[in-house]
Amino acid sequence: MATLSFSTQIKGKNPVLEFARNLPQKSMARSSRVGFRVFASETQVEPDLSVTVNGLHMPNPFVIGSGPPGTNYTVMKRAFDEGWGAVIAKTVSLDADKVINVTPRYARLRAGANGSAKGQIIGWENIELISDRPLETMLNEFKQLKKEYPDRILIASIMEEYNKAAWEELIDRVEQTGVDALEINFSCPHGMPERKMGAAVGQDCALLEEVCGWINAKATIPVWAKMTPNITDITQPARVALSSGCEGIAAINTIMSVMGINLQSLRPEPCVEGYSTPGGYSSKAVHPIALAKVMSIAKMMKSEFGDKDYSLSGIGGVETGGDAAEFILLGANTVQVCTGVMMQGYGLVKKLCDEMKDFMKSHNFSSIEDFRGASLQYFTTHTDLVKRQQEAIQQRKAIRKGLQSDKDWTGDGFVKETESMVSN
């Protein structure tokens, strides 16, 4: 016995077709269209923002960057409660007594005339040092945070002098708190370079290789090396760090800068008792520079290491989901935010997540991995750009020349084919 289907003719008629014909024409045209759109919207799968980096699972790729937003238990707890994917604490060292901050220690650059009180903030300078809180205090707070948020990712940022025993002690004490990973500050542009700390190590590849060797021989959890942009070729220290055992690269730290001169007082900003010192530049204005550095590192990692087993964390001027998406399109696994949180608060993560999801929906991406590194292939050399453009010009010229033979005429395109051979 034949099975009845929608295409089966019953008594000479198609019941589905007859039903459709009996509907009011105006109503059918409008309601079916609207109904389809609503149905499609309601059933669209929500993009998945979660990422797994070096074995660490995060609900989203947005990470609190090391600095004031991760300076104590209270603010780090707030970051977890607001929904940040991970938190990197402010950099710690063995002896906090050496760290003495000054105030004011920040200065802003606005879009507008020098000293303008109006206009959008596009640049931010800091002359702030690493954590000035006792190490034991910070370690206790790390333990408390991991006790309260065992499934959330807490990363300790550490920095020490050029001393193997000191690095080993610091790593051992920090790991005992249960933190999930270490970020090594090889990039602070100011503070104590005379002690071979921060950027003093990150700018010296021989020194970096030795210190990375000490760190990775001791560490039992993933290690990220945070790179300084204050160097000619950022891929060189990144290559050294990965070759020396680090699982990930974070880039960029702040750019050495002088924010400006007050044209009334003739003193530099930020002004401390009439004086200042060069500091680290961040915020929106550094974003294009950061993208270029991350792109260079990502290309190097892909060609020399195969980026499957290594991670890249993009940093620099992130204030929107679009800003973050650009880093991921260049190959970053995670995106760090520090200055943006200082200006907009911890609730910024909700905006970042919403805007990232909107971007993903617009391209039908269901996960971060769907588009990570997708734009990296479009970067090439200037020589190659010239070659590509010359080839494209020749192709366009060939098209404009029209038909090469009588056999090329077609009936459908006859008028256009005629016009292609007209000179005026």
N, C-alpha and C positions, 0 to 999 in steps of 0.2 A: 504494500500500500504506500502510495506517495506521501511524503511529509509536506504538510502545509507550510508555506513561507510567505513573506510579504510580497513576493513577486508572483505568487500563484493567482491565476484568474479565477474568481468565484462567480459563477453564473454570468460569465462574459465581462465582468467588471473587476477593477482593482479597488478594493475597499479603502486603502490608504489614500489613493488618488482622489476617489469620490469624496472622502472626508475633507481633504484639503480644498477641493473645489467648492464645497458648501460653506467654507469660512468666508466672512467679509474680507474682500480684497485689501482694503486699507489697513484693517486691523492686523491681518496676517503679515503684511510687509513690515509694519513697524514693530509689532510685539515680538516676532521671531528674531529680529536683529538685536533688539535690546535684551531679550531673554538669553540669547546666546552669549552676549558680552558679560552679563551678570554671572551666568553659569561658569564661564571660563575663568573669571576673576575669583570666584569662590573656590574653585578646585585647583588653582595654581599652587604648586608646592612652594613653600617658603624657603628661600635660600639658606643653606647651612653655613654659618660663619665660623664654626669650630675648626681648629687646626691642631695638628700634632707635630711638635717640633722637638727633635732630639729625644723622642720618647715622652715628651711632656704634653699632656692634653690641655688645651685652653678652649673656653667657650667662644672666644672670638680672638682675632689677631691683634687686638689693641692692648698695648702694654704701657704701663706707667714707666716713663724713663727716669733714670737715676737723677735725683736732685731734690729740691724742696718738697715735691708731691709725695716723696717716699721717705721723709725724714724722721718719722716716729710712728709708734703703734697706732695712735689715733687717726692719723691721715691715711696710713696704709689700710687700716680696717675700713675706713670710709671708701677707699678705692674698690675694695672687694665688694662691699655692700652695694655700690653703684653699678657693679657689673663689669669691671675691667678684666680683660682676659688673663693678665698677669701683672705683678708689681715688681719692679726692680727698686730696691731700697737705695737710699743715698749712700755714697761710697764711704766705707769704713776702713780704718787702719788700726794697728796695734796701740799707738799712742795718740790719743785725741788731744792731749795737752799741747801738742805742737800746733794744733789748728786754732787760729784766732781770727775770727771774722770781723769785718768792719761794717758800719752802716752810715750812709746808704751804700748799697752794693749792687743796685740795679739802675739801668738807664734805658729809656725807650726812644725809638725813632718813629716819628709819625710821617705820614704822607703829607708833605707841605713844607713850608719854610722852616729854616733852622729855628728851633726853640718853640715851634708852634704848639699851642695847647689843644688844638683841634686836629681833626683828621684821623684816619685809621692808623692803628699801631701796626707797623710792618716790620719793625726790628726791635730786638731786645738784647741788651748787654748785661752780663753779670761778672762780678769779680769775687764771687762766692767760692769758698773753699769746700773741701769734703766735710763729712760730718764732724762736728765739734763735740759730740756727745760721747761719753765713755763707752768703749767697746763692749764692756760687760752689760751695760744698759741696753745697747742695741741687740746684743745676742739674746738677752732675756725676752725682748720684744719679738724677735724672730720666732723663738720657741712658742710664745703665747699665740702668735698669729697662726702658726702651723697647727697648734692644738685646736684653735677655733675654726680654721678653714683648711682641714687636712687635704681636701680635694682641689684646692686652688694653688696656683703656681706663684711661689715667692722666690725671687732671685736676689742674691746678695751681690752688691758691687763692692769690689775690694781693690785696694791699692797699697803698695808698700815701697820702702826704700830698696835700693840695690843690695839685698842681703838675703841669701838663700834660706837661712834659718828663720828669718822673720816671715818670709812668704809661707814657709811650711807651717809655722805656728798659727799664722792667721787663717790659712786654709783649714787646718785641723779644727780650730775652735769654731769657725763659722759652720763647717759641715755638721758638727755635733748638734746644731740647733734644728736640723731637719730641713733646711732650705733645699730647693729643688735643683738649683743650678748656680753657677758663679758667672758674673760678668766682670772681666778684668779691665780696670780703668787705665788704659795705655794712652790716654788722650786728653786729659784735663790740660787746657792751654795755659793755665796760670797757677800760681801757688808756690810749689816747692821744687822747681826743676833742678836746683843745685843739689838736691838729694836723690836725683835720678828717679823721680816719681812722675807719673802721668805721661804727658806728651814727650817728655825727655826720653822715655823708653820707646814709645811708639814711633818716634822719628829716627831711631837708630836701629836698623834691622839686625845688626850683630848683637846688640844688647837685648833686643826683643827676643831673638831666637834663644838666647841663654836663659832669660827669665821665663819664657814660655815652657822651656824644658823643665825647669824647677817646678812650675805650677802643675803641669800635666803629669809629672811623675808622682805628685802628691794627691791631686784631686781624684775623687771617686764619683763625682757627679759631672754633668755636662758643663763645659767651659766656653763662654763667648768672649772674644777679644774685641774691645771697643776701640775703633780706629779714629785717629786724628785726621782732619781734613787739611791741617797745616803742614802739608808735605807735597812734593812735586807729583809723585805717582803713588796713589793710595793702594794700588794693587800689590805693591812690593811688600809692605808690612802685613797685609792681609794674607798674602801667599805664605810668608814666613810663619804666621800664627797657625794657619791650617796645617802646614807641613810639620809644625812642632807639636801637634796633637790637639789643638783646640777644635771643638765641634762646631763652632759658629762664629760669625763675624757680626758686629753691630757697627753701623756707620750712618751718620757722622756725629761726632761730638761737635762742640761749638767752634766757631771760626775766630781766630785771634783778631781783635778789633779795637778801635778807639771810636766810641759812639759819637762824639762831637765836642765842640767847644762852645761854651756859653758866650754869645757875642756881647753881652752886657758886662759880665765879670771877667771875661777872657780866660776862664778856668775850664778845664776838661770835665766831662761827665762820665760816670758818676763822681761827684765831687766830695771828697773826704778831707775836711779841714783845709780846703783850698787845693788839694792835690788829687791825682788819680793814678791808675795804672792800666795798661791794656788788659782787656778781658775777653770773655767768650761771647760771640754773637749768635743769636738764634732767632726764631720766629719766622713769619711768612717770607721775609726777604731771602732767607738762606735755602728755601725749598728747591729752586732750580739747581743750585750748586750741589745740594745733597742728592738730588736725582742723578746728576752726572756722575758723582762718586759711586753711588750704589750701582749704577749701570755698569761702570768699569769693573767693579768687584764681581758683580754677577756674571759678566762675560768671562772673566778670568776663572771663576769657580766652575762654570759650566764646561769650559774648554780643558781645564787642567785637572779638575778634581771630580767632575761629574757631581752635580749638586744634590744627588739623592741622599747622601749620608751627612751632608753639612747644611747648616742653616744660615740665613741672612736676615738681620733685623734692620729695617730702614728707619732712619731718624732725620728729622729736619723740616720744621715749618708746617707740621700737620695740624690743620684746624677743621677740615671737612672730610667726609667720607671719600670724596673725590681725590683729595690730597693723598690719602692712604692707598686708594686703589692704584694710583700711579706707581707707588713703590712696589706694590705686589705685581703689577704688570711688568715691572723690570726684574722680578725674580725674588723679592723679599718674601719671607714666610710670615713675619710679624712686622708691626709698625709701632714705634715708640712715640709717646707724646709726653712732653715735660712743660715747656713754656705755654703751650696751649691750655693746659690744666691750670697753670698759674693765672692765666688771664680769664678763663671761662668757667673754671670749677670742675669738680669730679663728674658732674652730670653730663659733661661733654661726650662721654662714651655712648650715651643713648643716641645722641645725634649722629655720631660716627657710625653706629650700627645701622640705624635707619637709612642713612644715605648710602652706605655700602650695599645694603639689600636692594635699594632702588636701582643702583648701578647694575647689580647682578641680574635683576629682573629684566632690565632693558636689553640685556644681551643673552638672556636665557642661560645664565651661569647658575649652576646649582650648588657649587662649592668653591672655596677659595682656590683649590688646586686646578679648577677648570680654567682659570685665567692667569695663574701665577706664571710670570715670565713670558707671557704671550707677546709683549711688545719688544722684547729684547732682540728678536730677529730683524727688526727694522732699522737697527743701528749699523752703520758701515763706515768706510773711510770716505774722505772727500773725493779721492781719486775715483772711487767706485760710483759716487753720486754723479760725477761728471760723465762717466761712461754710460750710466743708466739714462741720463737725460739726453745725451747725444743719440742713443739708440731709439729713444722715444720720439725724438724730433724726426729722425729718419723714417720711422713708421708712419708718423702723421703726414709727412711729405708724400710718402708713397700712396697713402689713402687719397690725398688731395689730387694726385695726378690722374685719378680716375681709372677707367678700364684699360687694360694692357692689350686686349685682343677682342675681336668681334664676338668670339665665342663666350665672352664674359657677360654679355647682356642678359638680363632676366626680365621677365614680364612684370613681376610684382614691384621691382624697384626701378622701373624704367625712367621715371621722372627724376629721381634722385641721382641715378647714374648719369643722366644727361647733364644735370647741374654740376656734377663733380668735375666735368670737363670744360666748364665755362670759366673764362679768365676774369670777367668783370662783374 
